[in-house]
Amino acid sequence: MAAAAPVPVELGFAEEAPAWRLRSEQFPSKVGGRPAWLGLAGLPGPGALACARCGRPLAFLLQVYAPLPGRDDAFHRSLFLFCCREPPCCAGLRVFRNQLPRKNAFYSYEPPSETGASDTDTEGVCLQLKSGAHLCRVCGCLAPMTCSKCKQGHYCSKEHQTLDWRLGHKQACAQSDHLDHMVPDHNFLFPEFEIVTATEDENLPEVVETEDYSEVIESMGGIPEEELDSMAKHESKEDHIFQKFKSQIALEPEQILRYGRGIKPIWISGENIPEEKDIPDCPCGAKRIFEFQVMPQLLNHLKADRLGRSVDWGILAVFTCAESCSLGVGYTEEFVWKQDVTDIP
């Protein structure tokens, strides 16, 4: 029996795009801005989108449109990744999966138009879904809270209501008929880009081997041989993994994402690599498998630096249900593993 063909790796790159291409009905893959929700009902609520460490609302980082060929119930399928951007935390991460059949209550059975009307790009921010659900004026997530005065401003949390009030809603509240055209820049959303993809070239450069660690041992006197041996082996392995990472991305250094359902991720460090037991099973009982990873190059596009206190990572690896279980129109939480860059003195 012939071996199964290797799964091709799709590389993602951040590019500017007109606003219409990043809306839900276009089924985009994108970075930043507000989420382009796929299923317009059963959105994750404020509790699901709160940082597990500091409790503040998470910011939308990116979404990946990843339908499953041959699966009628996953004809449309997207993954949504959120992170905490509030110092000193800047650590919380949560990822959600949503999938729909081709025939559904929200979108046309036919593919979306490949052209957009230029006049629609000047419209206000859409803060109410076709399902009737209201979205937060600050972050674009489900908004169960309402301004008690105008009854028109909706929020996911007290924090975001306070932020909007301070940045203009106090004055705009009396002009509630035009609120959607008067959404200020809250300095909360990440810059918005489309993620465009290309298949990775299989002819990659060879990994450059590091020097034999025995030479390192000989150059360091005064330390017990056993300790030197252990240190050198660790540094040699660590350097080899980083060199392999650099070689893997050398042909496309601007890649911000690598997608390949069921493949193995490429790690940036030998530290904090998860074992199988570290990846929790899906609530349906199935194992979770690797689906995509976010690369450190994305940080260059986020403009998130704030005196050294900002979102940061080496690799974000997303693992999803191997069965991509169908749980109605709602959003199913999956698992994300954060690997930081190891600092070697």
Disulfide bonds with the S-S distance in Angstrom:
none
